[in-house]
Amino acid sequence: MFTFLLDLITEKGRGIHAYAAASKAAFAHALEEPDHAAAFYFLATSAEHFVDLHERQPLSGEELDRNFTAFQDDIHALDAVAQADKAKQLETLNAVVTARIARNL
């Protein structure tokens, strides 16, 4: 359900513009799929945050890889529970968001 964002980032070269496109796509999907709006919103703002932090700044390949792996892990975790009951989806979303915040501190 969310992995198309990884494909989009990969197709666009995994750089800043790729994350900007992924953010825009995730925001659009939040409106189209209201049952998963919170997860799409989280992914959109995560991608947007990455763009805001690194726009017009030098960025190493290592940092790009590290961010892509973290984004990929978030997407796979959310994808794994996309069809589960709402309680499990919320539990996973909270765990993913908490882990993302901890990584960024």
N, C-alpha and C positions, 0 to 999 in steps of 0.2 A: 504494500500500500504506500509506503514512504520511500521505497528504494529508487523510484524514478528521480528523486532529487540527487542521489549519488550518480546516476547515469548523466544527469544534466551537468553536474559539476565536472565529471570526467570528460564529457564531450566538449566542454568549454575550456578545457585546459587546467582545471583545478586551481586557478588563480583568483584574484580579487573579483574580477568580472563574473566568474563562474559562481561564486558565492552570492553575489548580488542577484544574479538570475535565479538562483535557487531560493533565495529569500522571497523574491517576487512571486515565484511559482507556489511556494508554500503558503504565502498569504492568500493567494487566489484559491487554493485548494481548501483552506480553512473555511471560506465562504461556501464552497461547493459541497463540502462534506462536514456539516456541523457536528456530527457525532464524534469527529476526530479533530475538531477545531483547536482544542487546547494543545494537542500534540503538534499540529501543523504550525500553530502560533509559536510554540517553543522552538521548533526547527527554523522557522523564518527569522525569529529574533536572534537565534544563535548565529545563523549565517550573516545576518545584518551586523551583529556585534563584531564578527571577524572582519568584515569589510571596514567598519568604522575604525577599528584598532589599527589596521594595516594599510589603509588607503594612502597612497603617495609615500609609502615608507619602503625601504629595502626589506625584503623578506626572503629568508633562506629556504632552500628546497626541503631542508629538514623540518622547519617549522610548518611548511605547507603539508608535508606528509603527516606530521603529528596532529595537525588540526583535522585533516581528512580522516585519519584513523578514528579520532574521537567522534567526529560527526557520523561516521559510518557505524561505530558502536552504538551511538544513540539511536540511529535509524533502525538498526537490526533489533535492538531491544524493544522499541516501540512497535515495529512490524510484527514481532513474535506474539504480541498480545492484542493486535488490532481487532481480532475477531473474538477475543475473550470477553467475559462479563465486564461491566463498567468498573466494578471495584478493582479488578486485576489491572485494567488499563490505567486507572488512577494511581494505584500503588506503583506501577512501573514508571509512569510519567513522573511521579514525585521522586523516585529513586534516580532516574536519569537527570532530572533537573538538579537535584542535590549534588550528584557526582560532578556535573558540569560546573556548578558554582565552586565546588571544592577545588577543581582543577584550575580555575581561573583566579583563585586567591593568591 
